Amino acid sequence: MAEKKWYETHLRRILVDMHIPDWDPQFMSRFSAENYAEMMKLANVSTAEIYAGSCLGLCYWPTRVGYAHRQLNGRDLLGETIAACEKRGIPVQIYLNVWNLAAYKEHPEWRLLFENGKGSCENKLWDSSRYGICCINTGFGDFFLRELDELNSLYKGVGYWIDMLGWWGVVCHCPGCAVRFREETGYESIPEIADWNDQCFIALAKCRERWLGEYARKIHDTIQKKTPDRTVTIQSGSITLGWHGGINPDFIRASDFLAGDFYGGLTEQSVISKLFGRLSAHRPMEFMIPRCENLLQHTTERPLSNLRMRSFSAIANQSSFTLIDAIDPVGTLDRRFYEHARAVNDSYRRYEKYIDASSVPMADAALYFSSESQVNVETAAPAEKRAEVASKQGAGRHNLAEILISEHLLYTFTGGFDPDLRKHPLILLHDASRLPDRECEAIREYVRNGGKLYASANTSLYDPETGLRPDFRLADVFGVHYDGKTDPLTYIAPVRGSFLEEFCTPEYPVILDSRQILLKPDPDTEILGELVLPVSGPDEPEFFGSAISNPPMIRTGRPALVRHRFGKGEAIYCAGMLENMGYDFQKRIVGALLRRLTGPGILRTNAPKTVEITLFRQEERKRWILNVLNMPSDLPPQPLYGIRIGLRLPAGLRPDRLLAAPEETPVPFEPTADGIRFTLEELHEFAMLILVF
């Protein structure tokens, strides 16, 4: 067995934010490298992630390239801290931020420029004038690489963590971007309107992705050309922002493993961990969470129960776990947090031997991730109206994950990166609007050979190069054809015999906030639901059906939800984004729909909907890892009793033992016709069981 990399074994980490300015002599005046390292030891981390430079561009080493923090007073805070951690046997990953307020102020010609010709400070990006963002297509691009090269030449560490490389929703209009765009595309100027039918704007979106991907690779190569044994990790959280973030597969491949800091709930953590786990070049991915409720709350620490549940979710998803603290302006740390962190890390440590880079997630369904489709094809508007032109995919992805968890259907991710779709019993295409021909053909063959598909809204309707197609690229799979679109706010009514009759009636159909596609069905297509419209759109000031709501009034007779057999497989297609509705009513309908496609899942259980179960196969160790996470919205969770779990196993495969981790005490189980079943007598926060074959 090959020797493991550091990121496979050193899974408990802490990053301390140090975004401290240098205008006051008291800033960082009480910083002690020895105390910093003692806090890391107290927290029982296996890796310390240490700041070399912050978003202010101020460096904590005596740099000759960049901008040294003026309160260093001859000290090398970075070097001292690395040495203090190494003395205690704690490896170090070095953090450097691409944002640079010092460079922004000294070099106006390096600034990333908004549509109005002003920079991020003047435009108050993220409601703050403190963030100075420079553009990689100016002299800043070379400057940052020289600064990084200097840093890498001076200090030891297991790897580098590079933060804040991205566009952050801004279309840069600096001269560097304008010239490069013109030279590479032939278009005279950067387009102002975000329009996914405009080939000039599509070319701009591709340039933004390509430029970021190329620069990410330059960062990776700058480090590894001298120190090939050091890892490079580039913040990848903005992959969920769609075209605003500008991240493409080339950007992802520039990281040895994926990492990002996130601020949502446990469902978001479930989604990100599974997505990053599938996209990452190497595993485990790194999930990061601030110890306070968000980065603005310097002293509002999350409850210990929340931090513990976050660590258990990381374990349940085969992820490393990083807590983020923030240093005080004078350079001190709150010891109380590190005592809490020790409790969390001591708990995590008991299970980390079961986290293995070779783990394979087992799933009933796979959410299809299409970076090309994280756009808003419904709106053509000025790019500066960032909220209006932002991707709407996140809500549907989150809701589908919640539905799958509540239905106890195990899920993972797939996409164009996946060489073999056949291993997925069901694939979910949530408004995957801009699928390239190659991916459409792979999906077609998947269904033809027996795969099952759920697709919605604009899926396959747009070409990534040219915009709106005359018809769905997957029309033959869906069994319907494009015939236009409605206005927003629509309904779906059941037809006689449809499963929808369990939830609604023709008079009181289910509402969608979205448009629907007007469809023409093939003769062999089964219609499950029909399109119903209000008498007018929500913006009609006079001729409406009700002043507050827009009740269903016009029965169109057009299909809105259909089922179609294609080859050996089948597809259910919804003309709108039913899964974008976050209410329990719509979620129950989608859950029933998915159950009809999956049939019996891998597991059966009486666990409440708030329990997430994950399952991983570890072939080399001849075992499966089953995780049970009790994650209600209100923490800490109340204990659950008598949870029955049944597992379907491949024919001829039976476990020798079932063990409760981490003590590995035997758990009784009994065989069934298609697998085994057992009872988890008591569940508090988390349980892990090991099936040994």
Secondary structure as UniProt FT lines:
FT   HELIX           6..9
FT   STRAND          12..17
FT   TURN            25..30
FT   HELIX           33..42
FT   TURN            43..44
FT   STRAND          47..53
FT   TURN            55..56
FT   STRAND          58..59
FT   STRAND          67..68
FT   HELIX           70..72
FT   TURN            73..74
FT   HELIX           77..87
FT   TURN            88..89
FT   STRAND          92..97
FT   HELIX           101..106
FT   HELIX           108..110
FT   TURN            115..116
FT   TURN            120..124
FT   HELIX           125..127
FT   TURN            136..137
FT   HELIX           139..154
FT   STRAND          159..163
FT   TURN            168..169
FT   HELIX           175..185
FT   STRAND          193..194
FT   TURN            196..197
FT   HELIX           199..224
FT   TURN            225..226
FT   TURN            228..229
FT   STRAND          231..234
FT   HELIX           237..244
FT   TURN            245..246
FT   HELIX           249..253
FT   STRAND          259..261
FT   HELIX           266..279
FT   STRAND          286..290
FT   TURN            295..296
FT   HELIX           304..316
FT   TURN            317..318
FT   STRAND          320..326
FT   TURN            329..330
FT   HELIX           335..349
FT   TURN            350..351
FT   HELIX           352..354
FT   TURN            357..358
FT   STRAND          360..361
FT   STRAND          365..369
FT   HELIX           371..373
FT   TURN            377..378
FT   STRAND          381..382
FT   TURN            383..384
FT   HELIX           386..389
FT   HELIX           393..406
FT   TURN            407..408
FT   STRAND          411..415
FT   TURN            416..417
FT   HELIX           421..423
FT   STRAND          426..429
FT   HELIX           437..448
FT   TURN            449..450
FT   STRAND          452..456
FT   TURN            457..460
FT   STRAND          462..463
FT   TURN            464..466
FT   STRAND          467..468
FT   TURN            473..474
FT   HELIX           475..478
FT   STRAND          480..485
FT   STRAND          490..494
FT   TURN            496..497
FT   HELIX           499..502
FT   STRAND          510..512
FT   STRAND          517..521
FT   TURN            523..524
FT   STRAND          526..533
FT   TURN            538..539
FT   STRAND          554..566
FT   TURN            567..568
FT   STRAND          569..574
FT   HELIX           578..580
FT   HELIX           584..598
FT   STRAND          603..605
FT   TURN            609..610
FT   STRAND          611..618
FT   TURN            619..622
FT   STRAND          623..630
FT   STRAND          640..648
FT   TURN            651..652
FT   STRAND          657..661
FT   TURN            662..664
FT   STRAND          665..666
FT   STRAND          670..671
FT   STRAND          675..683
FT   STRAND          686..692
//
